[in-house]
């Protein structure tokens, strides 16, 4: 998607009052909190007033962005997941709906956050020119749409996650997974009613059209950006010999960490390599069990809770980076790896081929043999690593910056506002 010549002027022409909604906004992983922080910062830099409405975990935001906390019961907090709230914590019927859905094996947050956001915005009529929803797609948005123009954001439809997890699950587990992903039907009902819908890749656009029945004419393609303040080459620091890095949710089958571990296990029998996964696996969970099964305890480490600058340095000082996913709607980690000029190996799936182009080595998803062969080749070839790392860096500088993302997003805001004005007349 090209940026129009006058996009910069239109992006700052009349300051807008923007409400950004996000049902959970974890700052360090998952993408939603990362997107929220960088988009809101750049919107403010363009002169707009931005208020974020978020449930737990709350985002980290930059100066000038207002955070309105919309607290849930926080049933999935890292230190106490699936907790039972104390009686004194219940405030209203939405809380009862939230805990009741969890107790019956569902995931309530998209619905319950949207209902709380509707209540918050009802109390502030006239305070905003436009509302942007960050992948909540709850029924409450249909009420918000009566008050304000609403722009939707879908990085990729969660129906894809559901399909992949069901395919990997045992027959016994499939019933509970279907219940957990019950909110996807709600999202498929809400999504077609929002215009425009912003998405991040041609692959996601096609998946949203297929799974959520959103007309392609209602969607706008705006790739994500990278924060080059933190993700950039560190030529003054040496690469760590044999170091491989991946940023991926350790226990999610869709992220392909099991494939990566098996590939590293094969490679470790003949090369001196080590793997760092930026994630926190469940203690005693499937990933930790696989590490023990493959005898990788001294070759693999998991890190979490590090700052963006620490993450950027970790990537920039690794010899090889990997995105081993079985599917990606965009993959911000892939762009961050390329921004650090670290040679990237990425699965040939979803939006990844479109994101990385010829600036990464692509492999079949879920194939540890092919992945091991590519890692071996790159490990043995400093020249190829240098070439691929440079190509990735050049691609990022040409295509992926947050200022451009913000400018394109403002174009979508103005489109939604103008469409509402015409409809009201």
Secondary structure, 3 states (H helix, E strand, C coil): CCCCCCHHHHHHHCCCEEEEEECCCCCCCCCHHHHHHHHHHHHHHCCCEEEEEECCCCCCCCCCCEEEECCCCCCCCCCCCCCCCCHHHCCCHHHHHHHHHHHCCCCCHHHHHHHHHHHHHHCCCCCCCEEEEECCCCCHHHHHCCCCEEEEECCCCHHHHHHHHHHHCCHHHHHHHHHHCCHHHHHHHHHCCCCCEEECCHHHHHHHHHHHCCCHHHEEECCCCECCCCCCCCCCCCCCCCEEEEECCCCCHHHCHHHHHHHHHHHHCCCCCEEEEECCCCCCCHHHHHHHHCCCCCCEEEECCCCHHHHHHHHHCCCEEEECCCCCCCCHHHHHHHHCCCCEEEECCCCHHHHHCCCCEEECCCCHHHHHHHHHHHHCCHHHHHHHHHHHHHHHHHHCEHHHHHHHHHHHHHHHHHHHHHHHC
